[in-house]
């Protein structure tokens, strides 16, 4: 009997060793971060920011196609739309890998393998002149039905690819540079009757037609940086394009003036800044885009303070209107004032996305951390992947069911830049083509 037990024990040990030894490293996932029994109040500011960042990173790490032609494609949202991947989410996931390695959420060789495999996938994904579709099917790695080819989503993907390439080096860097090199930025460029140039917004490959134009300030600054830095000179844009979109300046209340975006959504002041380090720099017109986002974030907070009597969700620690889920579905109009849209009834309806304030942590750390603590007071807002996408206390205490990739992405990036000394900025700006682009665009140190 003893002999049988000993043999059984050895068999179990051997089996476990075999399974563990043969399990692909890609299957290893970060440990689920734990919170003290006393709750968020027992955590320091840094620990709470790190906690939310790690939980958010888990989405970008776990909700991914782990095999086949779509390897590395990251879901647009969870638990909804299980087969739809967002190219922008992939970009955020790639640039989040250095943050994850730095904080020991994943092992470096495992993260490198994920980055390399993802970039190999993008070598083969259907594209036009290097530009990718907004959405792809995770299972088939083909463009989602009705999806357009998108310049901004491509730019956000490349931002992540370049960041990961600079961090890991080797084959990851070679692949990132290869993908960047094949993008013909002039393919997406339109020339107006007055000679000004702007990027189109989307391309319909079926009808061979372009739609929209980036003629107003929004989240597109990274497109000019990438376009001006294109490794192939024939694919490089005229740097003047950065000065050909509308730069309308305004103020909110007694705040400082800033160049505002069309809908006033706070993400428009954040997404490019997750990659491009605009600190202590001005462009040829003397605009400090970092300070512009500081002023926009302060205005966004003040707007919610001033409207707290109208909407129960708003307040000094609950602010940052931005595109997100809402009780009536996804709302891309949400934003503060001033804005170019000027239809306030569609821009403000009581819904707050935590990513709005959290994405501004590098601009307004005190206000953003206070908001994070406030959001963690709501148990229904918490999920496996950190804070849910949005909530609305004025509408039957509604809480979003999903988390959304780009909102988790901006949370991880800005938290990483805040707690890890500008880690994404460091590696993105380290790229020689990006450095040349900043010079070509006329940026100078102040």
N, C-alpha and C positions, 0 to 999 in steps of 0.2 A: 504493500500500500504506500509506504514512504517513498519507494522508488518511483511509483507512478506519479505521486505528487511532485517530486523533484523534477521528473521529466516534463510534467505539465508546466511547471514554473519556468523551466528553461525554454520550453516551446513558446510560451507567452512572451518572454523576454526577447527571444530571437525574432518572433513575429513583429513585435513593436520596433525593434531595431531595424528590421528590414523595411517596414512601412515608413518609419521616420527617415531612414537613409535614402529611400527612393522617392519620397515626396518632393515634387518640384519646389524650388524655393519660392516660386510665384504664389504658392498656396499659403505661405506664411503671412499672417496678418498681424498688425499691431495689437498689443494688449489693449483692452478697453479701459481707458483711463477711469480712475475711481475718484469719487468726491468724498470728502470727510463726512462722517455721520452728522456733524453739526450743520452741514450745508455750505453754500457759497460764502456765508459770512465768516467762516473759519479760514477762508483762503485769502492769501495776499492778492493784490491786483495782478501781479505778474503770473501767479499760479492760476488764477481764474481765466486770464486771457489765454494762457497756454493750454488750459483744459478745453476751452471752447475751440481753440485752433486744432488741437489733436482730434477732438470729436468730429470736427468738420472735415479734417483730412481723411478720416476713415471712410467717408463717403467717396472721395476721389480715389481712394485706394481699393475699396471693396466692390463698389458698384461699377465693375469694369468687365469687358469681355476678356476672358482668360485663355481663350484658345481660338484657333481658326483664323480665317482671313481678317476678322475684325479685332484681332488681339490688341488690347490697349484702349479700345474705344470706351469712353466713360459715359454713363447714363446722363441724360439731360435732367432727370428728376427721379425721385424715389418716394413712395413706392409706385407712383404713377408711371405710365409710358415705359414699360419694362424693356422694349426693344429699340428705343430711340436714343441715339448718342448725339451730344452736342460737341461740335469741334472746339468751341471756346472752352468747354469743360475740360477737354483733353489738354488744352494749353495750360489751364490753371493747374491741372493735375501734374503735368511735367515740371512746372516751376515750383510746385509744392514739395517735390522730392528732396531738394537740398534742405528745406526746412525740416522735413521729416528725419533726414539723416542727422542733421545738426542736433536735433532734440532726442535722438535715439528711439524714434517711433518705429523705424525699420532699419535693417542692416544695409550698409552702403552697397554691397555687392548685389543684394536683392533689388534695391532701388535702381541701380544701374541696369540690371537686366530688364526691369520693367520699362525704363526709358528707351533702351536700345530696341526692344521688341516693338514698342509703340511706334517709334520712328520708322522702322522697317515696314510696318503696316502702312504708314502714310506715304511711303514711296510708291505703293501700289494702288492706293485709293483713287477712284475716279476724280479728276480735277481738270481745270481749264487754265492753261498758262500758269500752273502752279497754285491756283486758287481752289479752295475746297468748298463743298456745299455746307450749308448751315447745319443740317442734320443728316446722319447716316443710320441705317439699320445696323444694330450691333450684331445680329445673327448672320446677315448676308454681306455686310460691308459695302452695301450699295446705297446711293442717295435715297433719303426718305421721300415718299411721294409728296409732290408739291414744294419741295425744298429748293431754294435758290442758291446759286453760287454766291458766297458772301465775302467781301473784302475785309470787313471788321473781324469776322470769326476766324478767317485765315490769319490775320495779323495777331490776334490773341493766341492762336495756336503756335505761331512762329515765335512769339515772345516766350512761351514756355519751352519750346524746343531749343532756342538759343540759350536760355538760362540753364537748362539741364546740360546742354552741350559744354558750356563753359565750366560747369561744376564738375562733371564726370570726366571730361576730356575724352581722349581715345576715339573709339568708334562712335560713341554717342555724339561727340562734337563733329565728327566727319559727316555723319548722317544729317545732323541739324544744319550744317553749312550747305550740304547738298540740296536739302529741301528749300532753304532760303535762296540759294543761287538760281533755282529754276523759276522763281516767281517773276513774271513780267508785269511790273506795277503799272506800266503804261497801258496795258490791256484794259484796266479798269478806270482809265482817265478820260474825262470829257473836257473839251475846250469850248468855252462859251463865246458868244459873238463879240464880246468886249476883250477877248484874249485871255481872260482868267481861266484857271483850270481847277477842277475839283474831281474827286473820286466819285464814281457811281456807287450806289449802295448795293445793288444786286444784279445778277445776270441770270437770264432764263436761257438755258442751253437749248431747250426745245425750239424756242422761237428766235433764238439768236438776238435777243433784245436786252437792253439794260434798263434799270429802273432806279428812280430816285437819285439824289446827289447829296454828298456831304457838304452842303453849302452853309451850314450853321455850326457853331461850336457844339461839340458833344464829346463822346468818348474816343474820338478818332485820332488823337495826337500820335499814338504809336504807329499809325499807318504812314505818316509823313517821315517818321524816323526810319522805319524799315524801308520805305520807298527811296529815301535819299541815300540810304546806306547800301542799296542793292549791290551785291558783289560784281554783277555784270553791268558795265556802264550803259549798255543799250537798254537795259531794263530799269534804269534809274530814273526817278521822277525829277522834274524841275523843282528845286527847293522852294521856289516862289509859291508853290501850291499851298504851303502852310500858311501863307499870308493872303490867300484868296477866298477864304470862307468868312462869313459874317462874324464880326467880333463886337457884338452888342454889349454894352456895359450898363449896369444898373446897380441899385442898392435895395436892401430890404430894411425898412425902418431906419434906425440910426446907425446901421452897420456900414462896414467898409464897402466900396464899390468893387464889383468883379464882373468878368465876362461870363454871361450866363448862357445856359444851354436851352434848347428849344422847349423841352417839357419841364425843365428844372429838376429832373430826376437826379438824385445824388450820385447814382452810380456813374453818371457821365463825367463827374469830377474825380472819379477814382480809378476806373479800369486801366487807362494808359499809365497812370501814376503807380500802379502795382509793379510795373516793369521799369519804366523810364524814371531815372532819378533827376527830377527837375529842381531839386533843392539848390539854392544859391546860384541860380542861373537865370538869365533873361534872354529873350529872343531879340531879334533886330528892332522890334517895336518897343522894347523895354518891358515886356510882360514877363513877370515871374509867375509861371503857371502853378508852382507849388503854393505860393501865397494866394493865388486865385482860388485854389481848392480849399485853403484854410478859411478864407472869407465866405465861400459858398457853403461850407459846412456849418459855420457859425450862423449864417442866415437861415439854413435849413432847420437848425435847432430852434432859433427864435421864432420861426414861423409856427412850429408846433406848440411852443409855449403860448403864443398869442391866440392860438385856436383851440386850446385845451378845454375851454368852456363849451365848445361846439362838438368836440369829439373826445370821448372818454379815453381813447387809447393814447392821445397826444399828451405831451408834457415835457418838462425840462429834461427828463431822463428817458423819454420815449419819442424819438425824432428821426428824421432822415427819410423823407418820402422818396420812394424809388419803385421802379417797375417790379411787380411781384404778384403772387396769387392774392385773390381777394374773395369775399363772400360770393361775388358774382362771376368768378373766373379770373383768369390772368388779366391784369390791368397794366398796360404799358404806358398809360398816360400819367400815372401818379408822379407828383413832383411839387416842389415848393415855388416860391416867388423870389425874385422876378424870373420870368420865363418868356419864351417867344410864342408860346401857344396861346396864352391869354384866354383860357377857358377853365377857370378855377374850379368850376363845379365837377369837371371830369378829372381834375388833377388831385383833388383832396376829398376823400370820402370816409376817412376814419381808419384806414388800414395802415399798419406799420410793419415793415420788414426789418428784423434785427440787423440784417446785413448792411442796412443803410448807415446806421450810426457806427457799427463795427468797422465798416470799410473806410471810415474816416479817422481811425485811431492814430494814424501817423500825423494827421492834421490837427486833431483836437483830442489828445489822449485823455485828459481829465474828463471831458464830457462823454467820450465814447465808453470809457470804463464804467462811469456812473450808469450809463444806459445798459451795459452788459449786466451789471449787478441787478438793475431793475428787472430786466427780462427774466433773469433766473429766479425771480420771485413767483413766476407763474409755472406751476407744475405742468400744465397742459401745453406749454410752449417747448418743453424739453423733449428730446428724442434720442435715439441711438446715435444720430449724427449731429448732436448739438441742437441748437435752437431751430425750431421749425421755421418755414419760410416767412410766415407773417401771422398777424393776429389783428382782431378788430373787436374791441370791447363794446363799441357802440352798436354793433350788429349782432345781438344775441350771443355775446361772448364767443365769437367765432375764432377758431384756430385752424390754420392750414394743416392738411394731412401730410403734405409733401415737404421735402427739402429739395432745393433746386441747385444744380451743379455750379452755375456761375455765381450764385450767392454764397455757397460754401467756399468757392474758390477765392472770391475777393476777401472773405473773412480770413482764410488761411494766409493769403499773401500779405495783407496789411498787418495782421498779427505777427507774422514772421518778420516782416521788415521792422516792426516795433520792438519785439523781444530779442531779435537776433541781429541787431546792428545793421539793418538794411540788407539782409542777405540776398533777396531777389534782385534788388537794385545793383548790388555788388557784381553779381555774375552776369546779369544782362548787360550792364554798362561796360563790362570787361571785354566784350566782343569788339574786335578792331573795326568791323564795319559799322557798328553802332557809334563808336567814337568818331569815325569820319563823318557819319551822318549828322551828328550834333554840330560839327564844324560847318558842314555845308549848309545847314539850316540857319546858321548865324547865331547860335547860342554862345554866350560869353559868361564867364564867372563874375559874380558880384561880391 
